[in-house]
Amino acid sequence: MSYFMYRIWPLLLLGGLLVPGVRHVSAIDIYTPAEVEALNGTDVRLKCTFSSTHPVSPKTLTVSWNFRGLNSRTDESVFYYHEVQYPPESGPFKGHAVWSGDIMRKDVSITLQQVQPTFNGTYVCQVRNRPDVHGSNGEITLKVVNKVSYSEIGILAMAVGGACGVILLILIIVLVVRYCKKRHMEDDIEMHSREWTDPTVW
């Protein structure tokens, strides 16, 4: 009996894979930055890309952007896409959320125009590409600030740039001083050569 089951299991497994009507679903992967900072009143792009094992088309792709405020437990719709774009017709994001993605490049990003402090919170990017309907969502924490804070890399870049600028300025000054000294010496030599006369010419 055990020998029979040993021989039949591969056949049953293969049959399960080939039975008509059985759909094998793959997971979809979504990629977003963890945090984005934007200056109050400016536009900010919320980037969201994905990977899918199945071909992408407007008919199979569904994109949902939702927002969860800092002190809120419920999600609010920000943007929806399926075959065409569905920007919000009411609510705080009306006139602010616009499409900035390209589904053929697997980019489903949106742009928030003229962000406000009330836009602080978490933005959830959900992508489904049938039959890829399983997978985790992408989440972005947006911070709207009145003054842009500089990251450590930005501060280091400014420090290096400032040091290079100072060195370049010193080098220019040294070259200018040397040039001026050289011209002054040449003028002195020319002046002395004009003042000198040969005593035998009298």
Backbone hydrogen bonds, N-H to C=O, Kabsch-Sander energy under -0.5 kcal/mol:
donor,donor_aa,acceptor,acceptor_aa,energy
5,M,1,M,-2.4
6,Y,2,S,-2.1
7,R,3,Y,-1.7
8,I,4,F,-1.9
9,W,5,M,-2.0
11,L,7,R,-0.5
12,L,8,I,-2.3
13,L,9,W,-2.6
14,L,10,P,-2.3
15,G,11,L,-2.5
16,G,12,L,-2.2
17,L,13,L,-1.5
18,L,14,L,-1.3
19,V,15,G,-1.2
22,V,19,V,-1.5
23,R,21,G,-0.7
24,H,22,V,-0.5
25,V,23,R,-0.7
28,I,134,H,-3.2
29,D,51,S,-1.7
31,Y,49,T,-3.4
36,V,141,T,-2.7
38,A,143,K,-2.6
40,N,145,V,-3.0
41,G,115,V,-2.5
42,T,39,L,-2.2
44,V,112,L,-2.4
46,L,44,V,-0.5
46,L,110,I,-2.9
47,K,45,R,-0.9
49,T,31,Y,-2.3
50,F,106,K,-1.7
51,S,29,D,-2.3
60,T,57,S,-0.6
61,L,57,S,-1.8
62,T,128,R,-2.6
63,V,81,Y,-2.7
64,S,126,Q,-2.6
65,W,79,F,-3.0
66,N,64,S,-0.5
66,N,124,V,-2.1
67,F,76,E,-2.9
68,R,122,T,-2.6
70,L,120,N,-0.7
72,S,69,G,-1.1
76,E,67,F,-2.8
78,V,65,W,-3.1
79,F,65,W,-1.6
80,Y,86,Y,-1.2
81,Y,63,V,-2.7
82,H,84,V,-2.1
83,E,58,P,-0.6
84,V,82,H,-1.6
86,Y,80,Y,-2.6
94,K,91,G,-1.4
96,H,93,F,-2.0
97,A,93,F,-1.8
98,V,96,H,-0.6
98,V,111,T,-2.4
100,S,109,S,-2.1
102,D,107,D,-1.8
105,R,102,D,-1.5
106,K,103,I,-1.6
107,D,102,D,-2.2
108,V,48,C,-2.9
110,I,46,L,-1.6
111,T,98,V,-2.9
112,L,44,V,-3.0
113,Q,96,H,-2.8
113,Q,111,T,-0.6
115,V,42,T,-2.8
119,F,116,Q,-2.2
120,N,117,P,-1.6
121,G,142,L,-1.5
122,T,68,R,-2.6
123,Y,140,I,-3.1
124,V,66,N,-2.8
125,C,123,Y,-0.5
125,C,138,G,-3.3
126,Q,64,S,-2.8
126,Q,124,V,-0.6
128,R,62,T,-2.3
129,N,132,D,-2.4
130,R,60,T,-1.8
132,D,129,N,-3.1
133,V,131,P,-1.4
134,H,26,S,-0.8
138,G,125,C,-2.5
140,I,123,Y,-2.4
141,T,34,A,-2.1
142,L,121,G,-2.9
142,L,140,I,-0.7
143,K,36,V,-2.5
144,V,142,L,-0.5
145,V,38,A,-2.7
145,V,143,K,-0.6
155,I,151,S,-2.5
156,L,152,E,-2.5
157,A,153,I,-2.5
158,M,154,G,-2.3
159,A,155,I,-2.3
160,V,156,L,-2.6
161,G,157,A,-2.6
162,G,158,M,-2.6
163,A,159,A,-2.4
164,C,160,V,-2.5
165,G,161,G,-2.1
166,V,162,G,-2.2
167,I,163,A,-2.4
168,L,164,C,-2.4
169,L,165,G,-2.2
170,I,166,V,-2.5
171,L,167,I,-2.4
172,I,168,L,-2.2
173,I,169,L,-2.3
174,V,170,I,-2.5
175,L,171,L,-2.3
176,V,172,I,-2.5
177,V,173,I,-2.6
178,R,174,V,-2.4
179,Y,175,L,-2.3
180,C,176,V,-2.6
181,K,177,V,-2.4
182,K,178,R,-2.5
183,R,179,Y,-2.4
184,H,180,C,-2.3
185,M,181,K,-2.5
186,E,182,K,-2.2
187,D,183,R,-2.2
188,D,184,H,-2.1
189,I,185,M,-2.3
190,E,186,E,-2.1
191,M,187,D,-2.2
192,H,188,D,-2.5
193,S,189,I,-2.0
194,R,190,E,-1.4
195,E,191,M,-1.8
196,W,192,H,-1.7
201,V,198,D,-1.6
202,W,200,T,-1.5
